[in-house]
Amino acid sequence: MFFIIGCVVVVGSVIGGYMLGGGHLAVLWMPFEFLIIFGAGLGGFIISNPKKVLGGVAGSFGTLMRGSKFDKASYLELLGALYAVFRLAKSKGDLALESHVERPSESQLFQAFPKFAAEHHALEFLCDYARLLTLGTTNSHEMEAVMDAELEVHHNEMHAVSGAVTTMGDAFPALGIVAAVLGVIHTMGSITEPPEVLGHLIGGALVGTFSGILMSYGIVSPIGKFLEQTFDAESQYIHCIKVGIIAHMQGYAPQVSIEFSRKVLDSNVRPTFAEVEEMVQTLPSFS
């Protein structure tokens, strides 16, 4: 939603200001300039990125429209899921988690938290490390090191996608210059034409520079930054899980473990202590 609003503001401000100043919109329609800039930009993007990143960029269009899905309600449910897992492990031992983590899609515990259960990567992360607990892993420092390494890999994979978009945006001004130079070359080949023809050709060449700069700083680079921030929000969601697991391994009570998780959240998505307290009191017991 905000992506669409932002694009409308950028394009409306630039084109509107140009027309209010007496400019003619038809002059800006230079399809061959656009073909040079956007075609070369797309080609360079394909050359510089592996298939996995290309697929990640293609799959991120939904993220642009939706934005981050991790709001306060999502984190409140996540804290509830962590509390239920830790409470079961504390009351019946870590081995009681085995049936839940081996078949999470059939687990009544996880199905009680549908938003969390729908986050495949986060659910897999929790189940993988809970499974290590059932296998007897007790060293929280070693576990944290492994978690940090996995989170770093995930972070790099996500930022490769946003970085690819940002890099493409950075290339558009230079490609705009390429289009402008080609336009000037074409103009020089028509140097004997009357001034009105030459003016049209020179204007077309300048449209290339204008288009490249506008697309870079007004559209594509902001998209890359937006994706980066959205992926950071996903990383924070998983980091919240990590903090809770480490606290649980260090022997804290379930309420304290999820309080550690709550405290690492951004203020705009962090539930209050009272909200978490009220939520956990209504949770059913699981076995």
Sequence and secondary structure as in RCSB ss.txt:
>XXXX:A:sequence
MFFIIGCVVVVGSVIGGYMLGGGHLAVLWMPFEFLIIFGAGLGGFIISNPKKVLGGVAGSFGTLMRGSKFDKASY
LELLGALYAVFRLAKSKGDLALESHVERPSESQLFQAFPKFAAEHHALEFLCDYARLLTLGTTNSHEMEAVMDAE
LEVHHNEMHAVSGAVTTMGDAFPALGIVAAVLGVIHTMGSITEPPEVLGHLIGGALVGTFSGILMSYGIVSPIGK
FLEQTFDAESQYIHCIKVGIIAHMQGYAPQVSIEFSRKVLDSNVRPTFAEVEEMVQTLPSFS
>XXXX:A:secstr
 HHHHHHHHHHHHHHHHHHHTT  GGGG  HHHHHHHHHHHHHHHHHHS HHHHHHHHTTHHHHHH     HHHH
HHHHHHHHHHHHHHHHH GGGGHHHHHSGGG HHHHTSHHHHH HHHHHHHHHHHHHHHTT   HHHHHHHHHHH
HHHHHHHHHHHHHHHHHHHHHHHHHHHHHHHHHHHHHHTTTTS HHHHHHHHHHHHHHHHHHHHIIIIIIHHHHH
HHHHHHHHHHHHHHHHHHHHHHHHTT  HHHHHHHHHHTS TTT   HHHHHHHHHT     
